[in-house]
Amino acid sequence: MYEQPVIQCKNIKADPKCEGYMVLPFFPLPPECGDDPTPEEKDEYLARWPPGTWRATIGCPSCGKILLYDAEDVEWYGAPYEEKGQHHASTTCYRVEHRCATLSCRVPVIFHTVLNVRISSQAALLEKLDREFFSGKCRNGHNIFRVPRERYRLDRVFDAIPSET
């Protein structure tokens, strides 16, 4: 078994179609832990993330709601190894960035989302963005609207989602 960080969508009660749980990307255990780390080694390593000050804006791939999450929202669950030496989930995560579509605003809109059965590729993520699947607000309180596709910046996240400053 390996441990994986998971958050539950805060919109799950409001949207009965929301599947609710998102497995987050995470640093793999370091090589010095070996292929079969002791429970103490795993616990000590996993206790480092997320730090108490961690917070990130995350868009649920199931219901599309973009909300702020913090360290208290992260839970750790065990999952079976898919292959020898794997100590982390093979989660595919993207950082989505564009400018607020409100002409007088233009602040950066940044959120992360993970791929799942409803959004299975980068192309599918772009389709969801084009169809205004994700909903939330910019930091100035404006609703997030679709922008032209070429204005989206998608960056793959391979390690833990960094905390917002």
N, C-alpha and C positions, 0 to 999 in steps of 0.2 A: 504494500500500500504506500502511496505517497499522499501528501497533503496538498490541497489546492484552495486558494482563496476564492470565496464566493460572496456575492451580494444578492440580496433579494430586492427586486424592483419595488420602490416605494408606492407605485401606482397600482399594485396588484389587487388591492381591495376595490379600487374604483373601476378597474377594467377586468371583468371576468375572463376575457380571452387572453390576458397576459399570462405567459408561462412563468414569469417571475424571477427565475434564478439565472445569474450570469457568472460564469467562471472567468475570473480575471487572469491576465498573464502574470507570471511571476518568475523571479530569478531561479534558475535551476540550482540545486544544491551544489556547492563547490566540489571540485574533484577530490579534495582532501577528506571528504566524508565517505568516499568510496561508493561501491555499488550497493552496499547494504548498511547504511548508517544506523547507529544505535538510536533508540528513542530519545535519549538525552541530546545527542548531536542534532537530530531533527528539531526537537523542541527549542533548543538554544538558537538555532539558525532561524526558524520560523518566527520566533518572538521578536525579531528585529523589524518585521514588516507586517502591517504598516505602522509607522511611528504614530504616536498619539495626535500629532498635528496634521496628519495626512488628510487631504480632502481633494475630491476630483468630481468634475461634472461628467456624467455618464448617460448616454442615450440607450434606453432599453431596446434591444433588437426585436423584442416581441410586441411591445405596445407602442414604441416610438417616443415615449415620454423622456425628456431630458431633465435630469434632476441632479442636485448636489448630494454627494455621499461623503461620509467621513470615516475615520478609522473604526468607530464603533459599529458601523454597518457591515464590516468585513467579518465573515465567519470562515473557519477552516474546516474542510471536510476531507475524509479519506477517499481515495479512489484507487482502483487496481492499476498496477503497472501495465502499460501497453507493450512495453519492450524493456529488456534488461538495461539498467543504468538510467532509466527515465525517472526523474524525481520531480516532474512538473507537468502541468496540463499542456496540451498542444493547442492552446487557445490562440485564435487569430484575432488580433485587436487592431483597431485603427484610431488614430487621432484625426479628427475632422476639424478643419479650420476654414473660415470665410469671414467676410465683413458683414455686419448687420445691414440688412437691405433697406432700412429706414434712412432716407437721404440725409437727414440732419444728424445722424448718429455715426454710423460706420465703425463702431468699435469691433474688435475681433470677437468672433463667436467661436469658441473652442470647446469641443467635447470629445469623449472617447466612446467607442462602441465595440462590442465583440460580435464576431460572426456566429451564426447558428443556423438552424434549418430554414428559417425564414429569410435570412440574409447570408447566403452561402459563399459569396465571392466579392471582390472589390467592385466588379461590374454591377452586381446586385445591390451593393451599398449605394453606388451612384444612382441607380434607378430609384431606390427609396428616397434619396435626397431630392431627385428631380420631381418626385410625386408628393413632396412635403409630408413624408411619413413621420419624420421626427418633429416633435413640438416642444417648445420651451421658450425661454426669454433670454435676451442678451443682458449684459450686466446693467444696462440702463433701463431695463424693464420692457423693451419692445418685443413683440412676438417675433419668433424666428420664421422668416419667409424664405422660399426658394430663391436661389441666385443662379445665374448662368453656370452651367457645368464647369466651364474653364476657370471659374473663380473659387472652386473648392480645392483645398489642398488636403490630400489624404496621405498620412504617414503611418506606416506599419509600426506597431509597438511590439518589440520582442521581449522586453523585460517588464518589470512592474510598472504600472501607470504612475507617473510622477505626480507629486502633490502640486496643487495650484498654489501660487504665491499670493 
